[in-house]
């Protein structure tokens, strides 16, 4: 049975699983589903059409499921879907989707950390094991793949794609796609090397990391145009999961990937 503080407001139509805790002055509206073990802390707000998984935490001042800040929204039923073991910290905001996008849902994957004052706009898709550091803002229909980290205060343009295991420095303005496994930062934002520390922490061995680095050296630093670089990577590197992920990402990019930093600043393997 859920444990609901007497000063909380929970709509009778909300579905709360076993061991859900709802703190004082929290507000949970109709058409909300919350999984086992999740904690809705004092003064958190959950608006309609939100589904939250198991063992999540929603901290004070956070607002999940407010209608999108999008003039195309016309009052239609759209959703926010949040996975398991997600932490949504103080004053973060996660908006519902829009039908105009063709999606109608904003998704946050499992084991993801949304820090204080982060804004996740309509129809964004944030993957598993991601970290959005405080004051990050991602505009509508942004995709953030698994294990990506976005540094504090960074703003991401709508429709941008951020690849798996990428890391973006704090205070950046992201207006191009961020390729997987990369480390990007500076003003204006650029490719600064491979996310070596992050990959090592996640169990990638040195040979795999070096292969990723060599692929990006061809893409960014050997003077080829985009098409020639992709062809040389396709022909010149043995098949691997990392090669497939990189080539699929860059070929599918509609905004174009970030430019290279200076040659002497590119990442290396220690």
C-alpha positions as CSV (number, residue, x, y, z in Angstrom):
1,X,0.0,0.0,0.0
2,X,1.2,3.5,-0.8
3,X,2.3,5.8,2.0
4,X,0.6,9.1,1.4
5,X,1.2,12.1,3.7
6,X,-2.1,13.7,4.9
7,X,-1.0,17.0,3.5
8,X,-0.4,15.6,0.0
9,X,-2.9,15.9,-2.8
10,X,-3.4,12.7,-4.8
11,X,-6.2,12.4,-7.4
12,X,-8.4,9.3,-6.9
13,X,-7.6,8.3,-10.5
14,X,-3.9,8.1,-9.9
15,X,-2.5,4.6,-9.7
16,X,0.2,4.2,-7.0
17,X,2.0,0.8,-6.6
18,X,3.2,-0.8,-3.4
19,X,5.6,1.1,-1.2
20,X,5.2,4.4,-3.1
21,X,5.8,7.4,-0.7
22,X,4.2,10.8,-1.2
23,X,5.5,13.6,1.0
24,X,3.6,16.7,2.3
25,X,2.3,19.2,-0.2
26,X,3.2,17.0,-3.1
27,X,0.6,17.0,-5.9
28,X,-0.3,14.0,-8.1
29,X,-3.0,14.5,-10.7
30,X,-5.4,12.1,-12.6
31,X,-4.1,9.6,-15.1
32,X,-0.7,9.1,-13.4
33,X,0.9,5.8,-12.8
34,X,3.8,5.4,-10.3
35,X,5.8,2.2,-9.8
36,X,6.8,0.4,-6.7
37,X,9.2,2.0,-4.3
38,X,9.1,5.4,-5.9
39,X,9.3,8.5,-3.7
40,X,7.5,11.7,-4.5
41,X,9.1,14.2,-2.1
42,X,7.4,17.3,-0.6
43,X,6.2,20.0,-3.0
44,X,6.8,17.9,-6.1
45,X,4.2,18.1,-8.8
46,X,3.1,15.3,-11.2
47,X,0.6,16.4,-13.8
48,X,-1.7,14.1,-15.9
49,X,-0.5,11.4,-18.3
50,X,2.7,10.6,-16.6
51,X,4.1,7.1,-16.1
52,X,6.9,6.7,-13.6
53,X,8.7,3.4,-13.1
54,X,10.1,1.7,-10.0
55,X,12.4,3.1,-7.3
56,X,12.5,6.6,-8.7
57,X,12.8,9.8,-6.7
58,X,11.1,13.2,-7.6
59,X,12.6,15.9,-5.4
60,X,10.9,19.1,-4.1
61,X,9.9,21.7,-6.7
62,X,10.2,19.3,-9.6
63,X,7.3,19.4,-12.2
64,X,6.7,16.4,-14.3
65,X,4.1,16.3,-17.1
66,X,3.2,20.0,-17.6
67,X,1.9,20.7,-21.0
68,X,4.5,21.5,-23.6
69,X,5.8,25.0,-24.2
70,X,5.0,24.7,-27.9
71,X,2.4,26.7,-29.8
72,X,1.5,23.6,-31.9
73,X,0.1,22.0,-28.8
74,X,-3.7,22.0,-29.0
75,X,-4.7,20.3,-25.7
76,X,-4.4,16.7,-27.0
77,X,-3.5,13.8,-24.8
78,X,0.2,13.2,-24.8
79,X,2.6,11.6,-22.3
80,X,5.7,11.6,-20.2
81,X,7.2,8.1,-19.6
82,X,10.0,7.6,-17.1
83,X,11.9,4.4,-16.5
84,X,13.2,2.8,-13.3
85,X,15.7,4.2,-10.8
86,X,15.5,7.7,-12.2
87,X,16.4,10.6,-9.9
88,X,14.7,13.9,-10.8
89,X,16.2,16.6,-8.6
90,X,15.0,19.9,-7.3
91,X,13.0,22.2,-9.6
92,X,13.7,20.1,-12.8
93,X,10.9,20.3,-15.4
94,X,9.9,17.5,-17.8
95,X,7.1,18.5,-20.3
96,X,4.7,16.2,-22.2
97,X,4.9,15.5,-25.9
98,X,3.0,16.9,-28.8
99,X,1.0,15.1,-31.5
100,X,2.4,17.6,-34.1
101,X,5.8,16.0,-33.6
102,X,4.5,12.6,-34.6
103,X,5.6,11.2,-31.2
104,X,3.4,12.5,-28.5
105,X,5.6,11.4,-25.7
106,X,8.7,12.6,-23.8
107,X,10.8,9.7,-22.5
108,X,13.5,9.3,-19.8
109,X,15.3,6.0,-19.7
110,X,16.2,4.0,-16.6
111,X,19.1,4.8,-14.2
112,X,19.3,8.4,-15.4
113,X,20.0,11.4,-13.3
114,X,18.2,14.7,-14.0
115,X,19.9,17.2,-11.7
116,X,18.4,20.4,-10.3
117,X,16.8,23.0,-12.6
118,X,17.2,20.9,-15.8
119,X,14.5,21.4,-18.4
120,X,13.5,18.5,-20.7
121,X,11.2,19.9,-23.4
122,X,8.4,18.2,-25.4
123,X,9.1,14.9,-27.3
124,X,12.7,14.5,-26.1
125,X,14.1,11.1,-25.7
126,X,16.7,10.7,-23.0
127,X,18.3,7.2,-22.8
128,X,19.5,5.0,-20.0
129,X,22.3,5.8,-17.6
130,X,22.4,9.5,-18.8
131,X,23.4,12.5,-16.6
132,X,22.0,15.9,-17.2
133,X,23.8,18.2,-14.9
134,X,22.2,21.2,-13.2
135,X,20.8,24.0,-15.5
136,X,20.9,22.0,-18.6
137,X,18.1,22.8,-21.1
138,X,17.3,20.5,-24.0
139,X,14.8,21.8,-26.5
140,X,12.0,19.9,-28.2
141,X,12.7,16.6,-30.0
142,X,16.2,16.3,-28.8
143,X,17.5,12.7,-28.6
144,X,20.2,11.8,-26.0
145,X,21.5,8.3,-26.3
146,X,22.5,5.9,-23.5
147,X,25.4,6.9,-21.2
148,X,25.6,10.4,-22.5
149,X,26.6,13.2,-20.0
150,X,25.7,16.9,-20.6
151,X,27.7,19.4,-18.5
152,X,26.0,22.0,-16.3
153,X,24.4,25.1,-17.9
154,X,24.6,23.6,-21.5
155,X,21.8,24.5,-23.8
156,X,20.8,22.1,-26.7
157,X,19.1,23.2,-29.9
158,X,15.8,21.5,-30.9
159,X,16.1,18.3,-33.0
160,X,19.7,17.8,-31.9
161,X,21.1,14.2,-31.5
162,X,23.6,13.3,-28.8
163,X,25.4,10.0,-29.3
164,X,25.9,7.2,-26.8
165,X,28.8,7.6,-24.3
166,X,29.4,11.2,-25.4
167,X,30.3,13.9,-22.9
168,X,29.6,17.6,-23.4
169,X,31.4,20.2,-21.3
170,X,29.6,22.7,-19.1
171,X,28.3,26.0,-20.4
172,X,28.2,25.0,-24.1
173,X,25.7,25.9,-26.8
174,X,25.0,22.8,-28.8
175,X,23.7,23.5,-32.3
176,X,25.1,20.4,-34.1
177,X,24.9,16.7,-33.5
178,X,27.4,15.3,-31.0
179,X,28.8,12.0,-32.2
180,X,29.0,8.9,-30.0
181,X,32.0,8.2,-27.7
182,X,33.2,11.8,-28.2
183,X,34.3,14.6,-25.8
184,X,33.0,18.0,-27.0
185,X,33.2,21.4,-25.5
186,X,34.5,25.0,-25.8
187,X,32.9,28.0,-27.4
188,X,31.8,27.5,-30.2
189,X,31.4,23.9,-29.4
190,X,33.7,21.4,-31.3
191,X,35.0,17.9,-31.1
192,X,37.8,17.7,-28.6
193,X,38.7,14.0,-28.7
194,X,37.4,10.7,-27.4
195,X,35.7,10.4,-24.0
196,X,38.5,8.2,-22.8
197,X,37.9,8.4,-19.1
198,X,34.2,7.7,-19.5
199,X,34.8,4.7,-21.7
200,X,37.4,3.2,-19.4
201,X,35.0,3.5,-16.5
202,X,32.4,1.6,-18.5
203,X,34.8,-1.3,-19.3
204,X,36.0,-0.4,-22.8
205,X,39.5,-1.8,-23.2
206,X,42.4,0.2,-24.6
207,X,42.3,-1.5,-28.1
208,X,38.6,-0.6,-28.5
209,X,39.2,3.0,-27.4
210,X,42.2,3.3,-29.7
211,X,40.1,2.1,-32.6
212,X,37.4,4.7,-31.9
213,X,40.1,7.4,-31.8
214,X,41.6,6.2,-35.1
215,X,38.1,6.3,-36.7
216,X,37.6,9.9,-35.5
217,X,41.1,10.9,-36.7
218,X,40.1,9.9,-40.2
219,X,36.7,11.6,-39.9
220,X,38.1,14.9,-38.5
221,X,41.8,15.3,-39.0
222,X,43.1,13.8,-42.3
223,X,41.7,16.3,-44.6
224,X,38.9,14.3,-46.3
225,X,35.5,15.6,-47.0
226,X,32.6,13.9,-45.2
227,X,31.8,11.4,-47.9
228,X,35.4,10.3,-48.5
229,X,36.1,10.0,-44.8
230,X,33.0,7.8,-44.3
231,X,34.1,5.6,-47.2
232,X,37.6,5.3,-45.9
233,X,36.3,4.3,-42.5
234,X,34.0,1.7,-44.0
235,X,36.8,0.2,-46.1
236,X,39.8,0.7,-43.8
237,X,38.5,-0.6,-40.4
238,X,37.5,-4.1,-39.3
239,X,33.8,-4.5,-38.5
240,X,33.0,-3.7,-34.9
241,X,30.1,-2.5,-32.8
242,X,31.8,0.9,-32.3
243,X,32.4,1.4,-36.1
244,X,28.8,0.6,-36.8
245,X,27.5,3.0,-34.1
246,X,29.7,5.8,-35.4
247,X,28.9,5.4,-39.1
248,X,25.2,5.0,-38.5
249,X,25.1,8.1,-36.4
250,X,27.0,10.4,-38.8
251,X,25.1,9.1,-41.8
252,X,21.8,9.7,-40.2
253,X,22.7,13.2,-38.9
254,X,20.4,15.9,-40.3
255,X,21.9,18.9,-38.5
256,X,25.4,17.8,-39.2
257,X,28.0,16.8,-36.6
258,X,30.1,19.3,-34.7
259,X,33.3,20.5,-36.3
260,X,36.8,19.5,-35.3
261,X,38.9,21.3,-32.8
262,X,42.4,22.3,-33.6
263,X,44.8,19.4,-34.6
264,X,47.0,19.8,-31.6
265,X,44.0,19.6,-29.2
266,X,42.6,16.3,-30.4
267,X,42.3,13.5,-27.7
268,X,44.9,10.9,-27.2
269,X,45.3,7.7,-25.3
270,X,47.6,7.8,-22.3
